[in-house]
Amino acid sequence: MGAAERCTASPSSKTMTPAYMLRAFAKEARAELRRLLAEDDLAPHVDEARRIFAMAASDMAVGEPMTVYAQSSAIRAMHAALDDPWLIEARATIVGAFLAAIASLLIEARRVR
């Protein structure tokens, strides 16, 4: 059971704020990000990460800053998946696109249930 499921499974879940729920999804997404090692692990998230990476800055919202950890091999694979083989884009931008993609997919999976 993921962090978001745990917090919605409690009897008091009717009082959970959207911000609290987003933090729970972000926590679960960070855990998934740490687990990623290489290109094969990224596959389920690449399309969504590309969509997020391509968004204009005016379409993005800035939230709370957070520290995320990712394996070096995964970060190199993320750059390659987002067509940045020269590693020119900021690491935070690249990893952030995958973090947002993972969180988006977690939220979507929760909606389907």
C-alpha positions as CSV (number, residue, x, y, z in Angstrom):
1,M,0.0,0.0,0.0
2,G,1.5,3.3,-1.0
3,A,1.6,6.5,1.0
4,A,-1.4,8.0,-0.8
5,E,-3.4,4.8,-0.2
6,R,-2.5,4.8,3.5
7,C,-3.6,8.3,4.1
8,T,-7.0,7.8,2.3
9,A,-7.6,4.5,4.1
10,S,-8.0,6.1,7.4
11,P,-11.4,7.0,8.9
12,S,-10.5,10.7,8.9
13,S,-9.7,10.7,5.2
14,K,-12.7,13.0,4.6
15,T,-10.7,15.8,6.2
16,M,-7.5,15.3,4.1
17,T,-6.7,18.4,2.2
18,P,-5.6,18.3,-1.5
19,A,-2.2,19.6,-0.4
20,Y,-1.8,16.8,2.0
21,M,-2.7,14.2,-0.6
22,L,-0.3,15.7,-3.1
23,R,2.5,15.5,-0.5
24,A,1.7,11.8,-0.1
25,F,1.8,11.2,-3.8
26,A,5.1,13.1,-4.0
27,K,6.6,11.0,-1.2
28,E,5.6,7.8,-3.0
29,A,7.0,9.2,-6.3
30,R,10.3,10.1,-4.7
31,A,10.5,6.5,-3.4
32,E,9.9,5.2,-6.9
33,L,12.5,7.6,-8.3
34,R,15.1,6.3,-5.9
35,R,14.4,2.7,-7.1
36,L,15.0,3.5,-10.8
37,L,18.4,2.3,-12.0
38,A,18.5,2.4,-15.8
39,E,16.6,2.9,-19.1
40,D,14.4,-0.2,-18.6
41,D,13.1,1.1,-15.3
42,L,12.2,4.4,-16.9
43,A,10.1,2.9,-19.7
44,P,6.7,3.2,-17.9
45,H,7.3,6.9,-17.2
46,V,9.0,8.2,-20.4
47,D,5.9,9.4,-22.4
48,E,4.5,11.3,-19.4
49,A,8.0,12.8,-18.6
50,R,8.3,13.9,-22.2
51,R,4.9,15.6,-22.1
52,I,5.8,17.4,-18.9
53,F,9.3,18.3,-20.1
54,A,7.8,19.9,-23.2
55,M,5.4,22.1,-21.2
56,A,5.9,25.8,-21.4
57,A,7.0,27.5,-18.2
58,S,3.7,29.4,-18.1
59,D,1.9,26.0,-18.0
60,M,3.8,24.8,-14.9
61,A,3.0,25.5,-11.3
62,V,5.7,25.9,-8.7
63,G,5.2,24.0,-5.5
64,E,7.2,23.3,-2.4
65,P,10.9,22.7,-3.1
66,M,12.0,19.2,-2.3
67,T,15.1,17.1,-2.4
68,V,15.0,14.0,-4.5
69,Y,17.6,11.3,-4.9
70,A,18.2,9.3,-8.1
71,Q,20.9,6.9,-9.2
72,S,23.5,8.3,-11.5
73,S,22.7,5.6,-14.1
74,A,19.1,6.6,-14.0
75,I,19.8,10.3,-14.4
76,R,21.9,9.6,-17.5
77,A,19.1,7.4,-18.9
78,M,16.6,10.2,-18.1
79,H,18.7,12.7,-20.1
80,A,18.8,10.3,-23.0
81,A,15.0,9.6,-22.8
82,L,14.3,13.3,-23.0
83,D,16.6,13.8,-26.0
84,D,19.4,15.4,-24.0
85,P,22.4,13.1,-24.6
86,W,24.9,15.9,-24.0
87,L,23.5,16.4,-20.5
88,I,22.9,20.1,-21.2
89,E,19.6,20.5,-19.4
90,A,19.6,21.1,-15.7
91,R,19.5,17.9,-13.7
92,A,16.7,19.3,-11.6
93,T,14.6,19.9,-14.7
94,I,15.2,16.4,-16.1
95,V,14.7,14.5,-12.8
96,G,11.7,16.8,-12.0
97,A,10.0,15.8,-15.2
98,F,10.3,12.1,-14.2
99,L,9.2,12.9,-10.6
100,A,6.1,14.7,-12.0
101,A,5.5,11.8,-14.4
102,I,5.6,9.2,-11.7
103,A,3.4,11.2,-9.4
104,S,0.9,11.8,-12.3
105,L,0.8,8.1,-13.0
106,L,0.3,7.3,-9.3
107,I,-2.6,9.8,-9.1
108,E,-4.2,8.4,-12.3
109,A,-3.9,4.8,-11.0
110,R,-5.6,5.9,-7.8
111,R,-8.5,7.5,-9.8
112,V,-9.1,4.3,-11.7
113,R,-9.6,2.3,-8.6
